[in-house]
């Protein structure tokens, strides 16, 4: 899992990168920074094969901002809780 922090002002660059073939084939989750009570940027969470993640790192490094480890941990926790909530909801429907 790779997490990138992209300023809202870099929307065009973000769209260009997300449309690159190798990157568009990754699992892509985009969350607004408001999930951590912040404003002005988005978190891009990517999952997939290492070779495609390498391409993504090369592209995103030019537009992403540094994310501290504790911030990464909070984002990962948020995504995991969100996924657990979805799985539990589906389990009660199809249980």
Biopython code that builds the backbone (N, CA, C, O; Angstrom):
import numpy as np
from Bio.PDB.StructureBuilder import StructureBuilder

atoms = [
    (1, "UNK", "N", (0.845, -1.179, 0.000)),
    (1, "UNK", "CA", (0.000, 0.000, 0.000)),
    (1, "UNK", "C", (0.893, 1.245, 0.000)),
    (1, "UNK", "O", (1.804, 1.381, 0.816)),
    (2, "UNK", "N", (0.609, 2.119, -0.911)),
    (2, "UNK", "CA", (1.308, 3.403, -0.992)),
    (2, "UNK", "C", (0.291, 4.516, -0.755)),
    (2, "UNK", "O", (-0.834, 4.448, -1.250)),
    (3, "UNK", "N", (0.682, 5.531, -0.003)),
    (3, "UNK", "CA", (-0.200, 6.661, 0.281)),
    (3, "UNK", "C", (0.510, 7.942, -0.134)),
    (3, "UNK", "O", (1.666, 8.177, 0.218)),
    (4, "UNK", "N", (-0.208, 8.762, -0.890)),
    (4, "UNK", "CA", (0.333, 10.035, -1.333)),
    (4, "UNK", "C", (-0.600, 11.153, -0.891)),
    (4, "UNK", "O", (-1.818, 10.978, -0.844)),
    (5, "UNK", "N", (-0.025, 12.289, -0.572)),
    (5, "UNK", "CA", (-0.760, 13.476, -0.129)),
    (5, "UNK", "C", (-0.610, 14.525, -1.225)),
    (5, "UNK", "O", (0.487, 15.024, -1.471)),
    (6, "UNK", "N", (-1.727, 14.855, -1.884)),
    (6, "UNK", "CA", (-1.689, 15.730, -3.047)),
    (6, "UNK", "C", (-2.519, 16.988, -2.774)),
    (6, "UNK", "O", (-3.678, 16.899, -2.370)),
    (7, "UNK", "N", (-1.928, 18.130, -2.992)),
    (7, "UNK", "CA", (-2.615, 19.407, -2.816)),
    (7, "UNK", "C", (-3.790, 19.502, -3.787)),
    (7, "UNK", "O", (-3.696, 19.059, -4.932)),
    (8, "UNK", "N", (-4.884, 20.077, -3.327)),
    (8, "UNK", "CA", (-6.070, 20.267, -4.180)),
    (8, "UNK", "C", (-5.753, 21.117, -5.396)),
    (8, "UNK", "O", (-6.442, 21.020, -6.412)),
    (9, "UNK", "N", (-4.729, 21.942, -5.311)),
    (9, "UNK", "CA", (-4.355, 22.802, -6.428)),
    (9, "UNK", "C", (-3.683, 22.025, -7.570)),
    (9, "UNK", "O", (-3.465, 22.579, -8.647)),
    (10, "UNK", "N", (-3.358, 20.767, -7.345)),
    (10, "UNK", "CA", (-2.676, 19.952, -8.356)),
    (10, "UNK", "C", (-3.615, 18.932, -8.998)),
    (10, "UNK", "O", (-3.199, 17.831, -9.360)),
    (11, "UNK", "N", (-4.876, 19.311, -9.132)),
    (11, "UNK", "CA", (-5.894, 18.394, -9.658)),
    (11, "UNK", "C", (-5.581, 17.915, -11.077)),
    (11, "UNK", "O", (-5.749, 16.732, -11.375)),
    (12, "UNK", "N", (-5.128, 18.814, -11.958)),
    (12, "UNK", "CA", (-4.828, 18.424, -13.338)),
    (12, "UNK", "C", (-3.690, 17.412, -13.392)),
    (12, "UNK", "O", (-3.763, 16.430, -14.131)),
    (13, "UNK", "N", (-2.639, 17.650, -12.609)),
    (13, "UNK", "CA", (-1.516, 16.717, -12.576)),
    (13, "UNK", "C", (-1.954, 15.370, -12.017)),
    (13, "UNK", "O", (-1.536, 14.321, -12.507)),
    (14, "UNK", "N", (-2.800, 15.403, -10.984)),
    (14, "UNK", "CA", (-3.321, 14.179, -10.392)),
    (14, "UNK", "C", (-4.100, 13.370, -11.423)),
    (14, "UNK", "O", (-3.887, 12.165, -11.554)),
    (15, "UNK", "N", (-4.996, 14.020, -12.151)),
    (15, "UNK", "CA", (-5.792, 13.328, -13.166)),
    (15, "UNK", "C", (-4.901, 12.730, -14.248)),
    (15, "UNK", "O", (-5.136, 11.610, -14.703)),
    (16, "UNK", "N", (-3.873, 13.479, -14.662)),
    (16, "UNK", "CA", (-2.951, 12.969, -15.680)),
    (16, "UNK", "C", (-2.272, 11.695, -15.195)),
    (16, "UNK", "O", (-2.189, 10.714, -15.935)),
    (17, "UNK", "N", (-1.788, 11.702, -13.965)),
    (17, "UNK", "CA", (-1.087, 10.540, -13.416)),
    (17, "UNK", "C", (-2.035, 9.356, -13.254)),
    (17, "UNK", "O", (-1.666, 8.226, -13.574)),
    (18, "UNK", "N", (-3.240, 9.596, -12.766)),
    (18, "UNK", "CA", (-4.182, 8.498, -12.567)),
    (18, "UNK", "C", (-4.615, 7.860, -13.884)),
    (18, "UNK", "O", (-5.100, 6.729, -13.889)),
    (19, "UNK", "N", (-4.448, 8.564, -14.994)),
    (19, "UNK", "CA", (-4.808, 8.016, -16.301)),
    (19, "UNK", "C", (-3.673, 7.264, -16.986)),
    (19, "UNK", "O", (-3.872, 6.712, -18.068)),
    (20, "UNK", "N", (-2.497, 7.231, -16.384)),
    (20, "UNK", "CA", (-1.396, 6.428, -16.927)),
    (20, "UNK", "C", (-1.799, 4.962, -16.796)),
    (20, "UNK", "O", (-2.269, 4.530, -15.743)),
    (21, "UNK", "N", (-1.611, 4.202, -17.875)),
    (21, "UNK", "CA", (-2.114, 2.828, -17.944)),
    (21, "UNK", "C", (-1.724, 1.982, -16.735)),
    (21, "UNK", "O", (-2.600, 1.404, -16.091)),
    (22, "UNK", "N", (-0.429, 1.892, -16.410)),
    (22, "UNK", "CA", (0.000, 1.055, -15.287)),
    (22, "UNK", "C", (-0.614, 1.499, -13.965)),
    (22, "UNK", "O", (-0.918, 0.666, -13.111)),
    (23, "UNK", "N", (-0.795, 2.792, -13.795)),
    (23, "UNK", "CA", (-1.348, 3.314, -12.542)),
    (23, "UNK", "C", (-2.862, 3.113, -12.491)),
    (23, "UNK", "O", (-3.411, 2.796, -11.436)),
    (24, "UNK", "N", (-3.528, 3.294, -13.609)),
    (24, "UNK", "CA", (-4.988, 3.132, -13.626)),
    (24, "UNK", "C", (-5.411, 1.696, -13.340)),
    (24, "UNK", "O", (-6.568, 1.452, -12.999)),
    (25, "UNK", "N", (-4.497, 0.748, -13.472)),
    (25, "UNK", "CA", (-4.791, -0.664, -13.207)),
    (25, "UNK", "C", (-4.602, -1.047, -11.741)),
    (25, "UNK", "O", (-4.864, -2.187, -11.358)),
    (26, "UNK", "N", (-4.155, -0.113, -10.933)),
    (26, "UNK", "CA", (-4.014, -0.341, -9.495)),
    (26, "UNK", "C", (-5.370, -0.162, -8.807)),
    (26, "UNK", "O", (-6.295, 0.421, -9.373)),
    (27, "UNK", "N", (-5.470, -0.665, -7.594)),
    (27, "UNK", "CA", (-6.620, -0.355, -6.749)),
    (27, "UNK", "C", (-6.387, 1.058, -6.219)),
    (27, "UNK", "O", (-5.395, 1.310, -5.536)),
    (28, "UNK", "N", (-7.296, 1.974, -6.533)),
    (28, "UNK", "CA", (-7.120, 3.385, -6.196)),
    (28, "UNK", "C", (-8.244, 3.825, -5.265)),
    (28, "UNK", "O", (-9.424, 3.678, -5.582)),
    (29, "UNK", "N", (-7.861, 4.361, -4.123)),
    (29, "UNK", "CA", (-8.815, 4.939, -3.177)),
    (29, "UNK", "C", (-8.413, 6.395, -2.973)),
    (29, "UNK", "O", (-7.250, 6.691, -2.701)),
    (30, "UNK", "N", (-9.371, 7.295, -3.104)),
    (30, "UNK", "CA", (-9.102, 8.723, -2.913)),
    (30, "UNK", "C", (-9.979, 9.216, -1.770)),
    (30, "UNK", "O", (-11.195, 9.027, -1.781)),
    (31, "UNK", "N", (-9.360, 9.842, -0.798)),
    (31, "UNK", "CA", (-10.090, 10.392, 0.338)),
    (31, "UNK", "C", (-9.660, 11.833, 0.562)),
    (31, "UNK", "O", (-8.480, 12.168, 0.459)),
    (32, "UNK", "N", (-10.632, 12.674, 0.867)),
    (32, "UNK", "CA", (-10.360, 14.071, 1.185)),
    (32, "UNK", "C", (-9.650, 14.149, 2.525)),
    (32, "UNK", "O", (-9.853, 13.304, 3.397)),
    (33, "UNK", "N", (-8.825, 15.161, 2.682)),
    (33, "UNK", "CA", (-8.064, 15.330, 3.925)),
    (33, "UNK", "C", (-8.950, 15.590, 5.136)),
    (33, "UNK", "O", (-8.478, 15.536, 6.272)),
    (34, "UNK", "N", (-10.214, 15.867, 4.909)),
    (34, "UNK", "CA", (-11.137, 16.103, 6.029)),
    (34, "UNK", "C", (-11.304, 14.863, 6.903)),
    (34, "UNK", "O", (-11.773, 14.978, 8.036)),
    (35, "UNK", "N", (-10.930, 13.675, 6.407)),
    (35, "UNK", "CA", (-11.021, 12.465, 7.245)),
    (35, "UNK", "C", (-10.125, 12.568, 8.467)),
    (35, "UNK", "O", (-10.358, 11.900, 9.474)),
    (36, "UNK", "N", (-9.095, 13.410, 8.377)),
    (36, "UNK", "CA", (-8.213, 13.654, 9.523)),
    (36, "UNK", "C", (-8.348, 15.069, 10.053)),
    (36, "UNK", "O", (-7.492, 15.546, 10.797)),
    (37, "UNK", "N", (-9.436, 15.746, 9.663)),
    (37, "UNK", "CA", (-9.685, 17.090, 10.148)),
    (37, "UNK", "C", (-8.802, 18.152, 9.523)),
    (37, "UNK", "O", (-8.566, 19.202, 10.121)),
    (38, "UNK", "N", (-8.311, 17.882, 8.320)),
    (38, "UNK", "CA", (-7.446, 18.838, 7.634)),
    (38, "UNK", "C", (-8.107, 19.279, 6.342)),
    (38, "UNK", "O", (-9.079, 18.671, 5.895)),
    (39, "UNK", "N", (-7.581, 20.336, 5.743)),
    (39, "UNK", "CA", (-8.155, 20.862, 4.509)),
    (39, "UNK", "C", (-7.077, 21.112, 3.467)),
    (39, "UNK", "O", (-5.911, 21.332, 3.796)),
    (40, "UNK", "N", (-7.494, 21.074, 2.185)),
    (40, "UNK", "CA", (-6.617, 21.522, 1.125)),
    (40, "UNK", "C", (-5.888, 20.459, 0.333)),
    (40, "UNK", "O", (-5.108, 20.781, -0.564)),
    (41, "UNK", "N", (-6.129, 19.199, 0.648)),
    (41, "UNK", "CA", (-5.462, 18.168, -0.124)),
    (41, "UNK", "C", (-6.243, 16.866, -0.079)),
    (41, "UNK", "O", (-7.239, 16.743, 0.635)),
    (42, "UNK", "N", (-5.768, 15.888, -0.861)),
    (42, "UNK", "CA", (-6.394, 14.569, -0.914)),
    (42, "UNK", "C", (-5.338, 13.512, -0.637)),
    (42, "UNK", "O", (-4.154, 13.694, -0.918)),
    (43, "UNK", "N", (-5.801, 12.405, -0.079)),
    (43, "UNK", "CA", (-4.941, 11.240, 0.092)),
    (43, "UNK", "C", (-5.253, 10.268, -1.034)),
    (43, "UNK", "O", (-6.415, 9.951, -1.290)),
    (44, "UNK", "N", (-4.215, 9.801, -1.699)),
    (44, "UNK", "CA", (-4.351, 8.809, -2.752)),
    (44, "UNK", "C", (-3.746, 7.523, -2.200)),
    (44, "UNK", "O", (-2.555, 7.476, -1.892)),
    (45, "UNK", "N", (-4.564, 6.482, -2.075)),
    (45, "UNK", "CA", (-4.108, 5.208, -1.543)),
    (45, "UNK", "C", (-4.097, 4.215, -2.698)),
    (45, "UNK", "O", (-5.125, 3.982, -3.334)),
    (46, "UNK", "N", (-2.935, 3.635, -2.967)),
    (46, "UNK", "CA", (-2.770, 2.723, -4.086)),
    (46, "UNK", "C", (-2.349, 1.349, -3.589)),
    (46, "UNK", "O", (-1.520, 1.228, -2.688)),
    (47, "UNK", "N", (-2.930, 0.316, -4.187)),
    (47, "UNK", "CA", (-2.557, -1.053, -3.866)),
    (47, "UNK", "C", (-2.470, -1.845, -5.158)),
    (47, "UNK", "O", (-3.257, -1.641, -6.082)),
    (48, "UNK", "N", (-1.503, -2.751, -5.209)),
    (48, "UNK", "CA", (-1.343, -3.578, -6.389)),
    (48, "UNK", "C", (0.064, -4.113, -6.510)),
    (48, "UNK", "O", (0.843, -4.055, -5.558)),
    (49, "UNK", "N", (0.396, -4.643, -7.695)),
    (49, "UNK", "CA", (1.726, -5.227, -7.919)),
    (49, "UNK", "C", (2.846, -4.194, -7.765)),
    (49, "UNK", "O", (2.688, -3.028, -8.128)),
    (50, "UNK", "N", (3.963, -4.640, -7.228)),
    (50, "UNK", "CA", (5.092, -3.754, -6.944)),
    (50, "UNK", "C", (5.570, -2.987, -8.176)),
    (50, "UNK", "O", (5.916, -1.811, -8.068)),
    (51, "UNK", "N", (5.597, -3.627, -9.337)),
    (51, "UNK", "CA", (6.093, -2.930, -10.533)),
    (51, "UNK", "C", (5.214, -1.731, -10.879)),
    (51, "UNK", "O", (5.723, -0.700, -11.319)),
    (52, "UNK", "N", (3.902, -1.855, -10.686)),
    (52, "UNK", "CA", (3.006, -0.730, -10.963)),
    (52, "UNK", "C", (3.103, 0.324, -9.865)),
    (52, "UNK", "O", (3.004, 1.519, -10.140)),
    (53, "UNK", "N", (3.295, -0.116, -8.620)),
    (53, "UNK", "CA", (3.477, 0.838, -7.525)),
    (53, "UNK", "C", (4.766, 1.635, -7.724)),
    (53, "UNK", "O", (4.824, 2.815, -7.380)),
    (54, "UNK", "N", (5.781, 1.008, -8.268)),
    (54, "UNK", "CA", (7.043, 1.699, -8.540)),
    (54, "UNK", "C", (6.810, 2.825, -9.549)),
    (54, "UNK", "O", (7.315, 3.934, -9.381)),
    (55, "UNK", "N", (6.042, 2.529, -10.597)),
    (55, "UNK", "CA", (5.703, 3.547, -11.588)),
    (55, "UNK", "C", (4.949, 4.691, -10.919)),
    (55, "UNK", "O", (5.217, 5.862, -11.188)),
    (56, "UNK", "N", (4.003, 4.346, -10.044)),
    (56, "UNK", "CA", (3.213, 5.358, -9.343)),
    (56, "UNK", "C", (4.100, 6.235, -8.463)),
    (56, "UNK", "O", (3.946, 7.456, -8.445)),
    (57, "UNK", "N", (5.027, 5.615, -7.735)),
    (57, "UNK", "CA", (5.938, 6.398, -6.881)),
    (57, "UNK", "C", (6.736, 7.396, -7.712)),
    (57, "UNK", "O", (6.893, 8.555, -7.328)),
    (58, "UNK", "N", (7.240, 6.930, -8.858)),
    (58, "UNK", "CA", (8.027, 7.816, -9.723)),
    (58, "UNK", "C", (7.199, 9.019, -10.179)),
    (58, "UNK", "O", (7.695, 10.146, -10.199)),
    (59, "UNK", "N", (5.950, 8.780, -10.540)),
    (59, "UNK", "CA", (5.087, 9.858, -11.027)),
    (59, "UNK", "C", (4.622, 10.779, -9.899)),
    (59, "UNK", "O", (4.665, 12.001, -10.036)),
    (60, "UNK", "N", (4.178, 10.196, -8.788)),
    (60, "UNK", "CA", (3.613, 10.992, -7.698)),
    (60, "UNK", "C", (4.658, 11.771, -6.915)),
    (60, "UNK", "O", (4.332, 12.791, -6.307)),
    (61, "UNK", "N", (5.907, 11.318, -6.915)),
    (61, "UNK", "CA", (6.934, 12.029, -6.153)),
    (61, "UNK", "C", (7.086, 13.481, -6.585)),
    (61, "UNK", "O", (7.496, 14.320, -5.783)),
    (62, "UNK", "N", (6.764, 13.794, -7.833)),
    (62, "UNK", "CA", (6.916, 15.171, -8.307)),
    (62, "UNK", "C", (5.801, 16.102, -7.811)),
    (62, "UNK", "O", (5.977, 17.320, -7.803)),
    (63, "UNK", "N", (4.658, 15.540, -7.398)),
    (63, "UNK", "CA", (3.546, 16.407, -6.968)),
    (63, "UNK", "C", (3.076, 16.148, -5.541)),
    (63, "UNK", "O", (2.255, 16.905, -5.023)),
    (64, "UNK", "N", (3.572, 15.109, -4.900)),
    (64, "UNK", "CA", (3.058, 14.783, -3.560)),
    (64, "UNK", "C", (3.831, 15.507, -2.470)),
    (64, "UNK", "O", (4.984, 15.899, -2.647)),
    (65, "UNK", "N", (3.161, 15.670, -1.342)),
    (65, "UNK", "CA", (3.774, 16.264, -0.155)),
    (65, "UNK", "C", (4.168, 15.149, 0.789)),
    (65, "UNK", "O", (3.586, 14.065, 0.755)),
    (66, "UNK", "N", (5.143, 15.406, 1.624)),
    (66, "UNK", "CA", (5.616, 14.402, 2.572)),
    (66, "UNK", "C", (4.523, 14.080, 3.595)),
    (66, "UNK", "O", (3.815, 14.965, 4.076)),
    (67, "UNK", "N", (4.408, 12.799, 3.908)),
    (67, "UNK", "CA", (3.452, 12.348, 4.925)),
    (67, "UNK", "C", (4.259, 11.736, 6.068)),
    (67, "UNK", "O", (5.073, 10.838, 5.855)),
    (68, "UNK", "N", (4.028, 12.225, 7.257)),
    (68, "UNK", "CA", (4.694, 11.677, 8.435)),
    (68, "UNK", "C", (4.133, 10.279, 8.734)),
    (68, "UNK", "O", (3.002, 9.961, 8.366)),
    (69, "UNK", "N", (4.941, 9.454, 9.404)),
    (69, "UNK", "CA", (4.530, 8.075, 9.690)),
    (69, "UNK", "C", (3.243, 7.990, 10.498)),
    (69, "UNK", "O", (2.406, 7.129, 10.229)),
    (70, "UNK", "N", (3.067, 8.876, 11.493)),
    (70, "UNK", "CA", (1.851, 8.825, 12.305)),
    (70, "UNK", "C", (0.616, 9.179, 11.467)),
    (70, "UNK", "O", (-0.469, 8.643, 11.694)),
    (71, "UNK", "N", (0.787, 10.076, 10.506)),
    (71, "UNK", "CA", (-0.315, 10.432, 9.611)),
    (71, "UNK", "C", (-0.652, 9.243, 8.710)),
    (71, "UNK", "O", (-1.826, 8.958, 8.473)),
    (72, "UNK", "N", (0.374, 8.549, 8.207)),
    (72, "UNK", "CA", (0.149, 7.348, 7.390)),
    (72, "UNK", "C", (-0.604, 6.293, 8.189)),
    (72, "UNK", "O", (-1.533, 5.666, 7.681)),
    (73, "UNK", "N", (-0.203, 6.102, 9.433)),
    (73, "UNK", "CA", (-0.866, 5.109, 10.288)),
    (73, "UNK", "C", (-2.340, 5.449, 10.483)),
    (73, "UNK", "O", (-3.191, 4.559, 10.451)),
    (74, "UNK", "N", (-2.647, 6.725, 10.685)),
    (74, "UNK", "CA", (-4.040, 7.146, 10.859)),
    (74, "UNK", "C", (-4.850, 6.892, 9.593)),
    (74, "UNK", "O", (-6.007, 6.478, 9.666)),
    (75, "UNK", "N", (-4.247, 7.138, 8.439)),
    (75, "UNK", "CA", (-4.947, 6.912, 7.167)),
    (75, "UNK", "C", (-5.203, 5.422, 6.974)),
    (75, "UNK", "O", (-6.302, 5.021, 6.593)),
    (76, "UNK", "N", (-4.188, 4.605, 7.236)),
    (76, "UNK", "CA", (-4.351, 3.146, 7.109)),
    (76, "UNK", "C", (-5.442, 2.650, 8.040)),
    (76, "UNK", "O", (-6.281, 1.845, 7.636)),
    (77, "UNK", "N", (-5.442, 3.119, 9.284)),
    (77, "UNK", "CA", (-6.483, 2.723, 10.243)),
    (77, "UNK", "C", (-7.871, 3.118, 9.739)),
    (77, "UNK", "O", (-8.816, 2.333, 9.827)),
    (78, "UNK", "N", (-7.987, 4.335, 9.211)),
    (78, "UNK", "CA", (-9.270, 4.817, 8.691)),
    (78, "UNK", "C", (-9.755, 3.917, 7.560)),
    (78, "UNK", "O", (-10.920, 3.517, 7.543)),
    (79, "UNK", "N", (-8.871, 3.594, 6.613)),
    (79, "UNK", "CA", (-9.241, 2.759, 5.467)),
    (79, "UNK", "C", (-9.629, 1.360, 5.933)),
    (79, "UNK", "O", (-10.608, 0.801, 5.439)),
    (80, "UNK", "N", (-8.886, 0.788, 6.868)),
    (80, "UNK", "CA", (-9.210, -0.548, 7.377)),
    (80, "UNK", "C", (-10.560, -0.561, 8.083)),
    (80, "UNK", "O", (-11.345, -1.490, 7.893)),
    (81, "UNK", "N", (-10.839, 0.450, 8.888)),
    (81, "UNK", "CA", (-12.137, 0.523, 9.573)),
    (81, "UNK", "C", (-13.265, 0.699, 8.561)),
    (81, "UNK", "O", (-14.337, 0.113, 8.712)),
    (82, "UNK", "N", (-13.024, 1.495, 7.543)),
    (82, "UNK", "CA", (-14.022, 1.710, 6.496)),
    (82, "UNK", "C", (-14.319, 0.392, 5.773)),
    (82, "UNK", "O", (-15.480, 0.064, 5.527)),
    (83, "UNK", "N", (-13.282, -0.351, 5.440)),
    (83, "UNK", "CA", (-13.460, -1.642, 4.763)),
    (83, "UNK", "C", (-14.168, -2.650, 5.666)),
    (83, "UNK", "O", (-15.058, -3.371, 5.215)),
    (84, "UNK", "N", (-13.775, -2.701, 6.941)),
    (84, "UNK", "CA", (-14.435, -3.610, 7.886)),
    (84, "UNK", "C", (-15.915, -3.300, 7.989)),
    (84, "UNK", "O", (-16.739, -4.214, 8.049)),
    (85, "UNK", "N", (-16.259, -2.031, 8.009)),
    (85, "UNK", "CA", (-17.652, -1.616, 8.086)),
    (85, "UNK", "C", (-18.432, -2.108, 6.869)),
    (85, "UNK", "O", (-19.562, -2.581, 6.993)),
    (86, "UNK", "N", (-17.816, -1.992, 5.692)),
    (86, "UNK", "CA", (-18.460, -2.466, 4.456)),
    (86, "UNK", "C", (-18.640, -3.975, 4.504)),
    (86, "UNK", "O", (-19.717, -4.481, 4.190)),
    (87, "UNK", "N", (-17.587, -4.704, 4.898)),
    (87, "UNK", "CA", (-17.672, -6.160, 4.938)),
    (87, "UNK", "C", (-18.730, -6.621, 5.951)),
    (87, "UNK", "O", (-19.484, -7.555, 5.679)),
    (88, "UNK", "N", (-18.783, -5.966, 7.112)),
    (88, "UNK", "CA", (-19.783, -6.319, 8.105)),
    (88, "UNK", "C", (-21.189, -6.041, 7.611)),
    (88, "UNK", "O", (-22.112, -6.810, 7.877)),
    (89, "UNK", "N", (-21.351, -4.944, 6.896)),
    (89, "UNK", "CA", (-22.662, -4.606, 6.329)),
    (89, "UNK", "C", (-23.099, -5.612, 5.293)),
    (89, "UNK", "O", (-24.263, -6.011, 5.259)),
    (90, "UNK", "N", (-22.180, -6.023, 4.453)),
    (90, "UNK", "CA", (-22.503, -7.026, 3.431)),
    (90, "UNK", "C", (-22.761, -8.373, 4.078)),
    (90, "UNK", "O", (-23.605, -9.138, 3.609)),
    (91, "UNK", "N", (-22.044, -8.668, 5.148)),
    (91, "UNK", "CA", (-22.255, -9.936, 5.849)),
    (91, "UNK", "C", (-23.643, -10.047, 6.428)),
    (91, "UNK", "O", (-24.234, -11.127, 6.434)),
    (92, "UNK", "N", (-24.170, -8.936, 6.915)),
    (92, "UNK", "CA", (-25.514, -8.972, 7.487)),
    (92, "UNK", "C", (-26.586, -9.056, 6.392)),
    (92, "UNK", "O", (-27.688, -9.547, 6.635)),
    (93, "UNK", "N", (-26.260, -8.580, 5.203)),
    (93, "UNK", "CA", (-27.205, -8.665, 4.097)),
    (93, "UNK", "C", (-27.213, -10.080, 3.521)),
    (93, "UNK", "O", (-28.273, -10.657, 3.277)),
    (94, "UNK", "N", (-26.012, -10.632, 3.306)),
    (94, "UNK", "CA", (-25.907, -11.945, 2.661)),
    (94, "UNK", "C", (-25.689, -13.078, 3.637)),
    (94, "UNK", "O", (-25.707, -14.248, 3.255)),
    (95, "UNK", "N", (-25.479, -12.724, 4.935)),
    (95, "UNK", "CA", (-25.149, -13.645, 6.000)),
    (95, "UNK", "C", (-25.803, -14.917, 5.951)),
    (95, "UNK", "O", (-25.578, -15.760, 6.820)),
]
sb = StructureBuilder()
sb.init_structure("model")
sb.init_model(0)
sb.init_chain("A")
sb.init_seg("    ")
for serial, (resi, resn, name, xyz) in enumerate(atoms, 1):
    if name == "N":
        sb.init_residue(resn, " ", resi, " ")
    sb.init_atom(name, np.array(xyz, "f"), 0.0, 1.0, " ", f" {name:<3s}", serial, name[0])
structure = sb.get_structure()
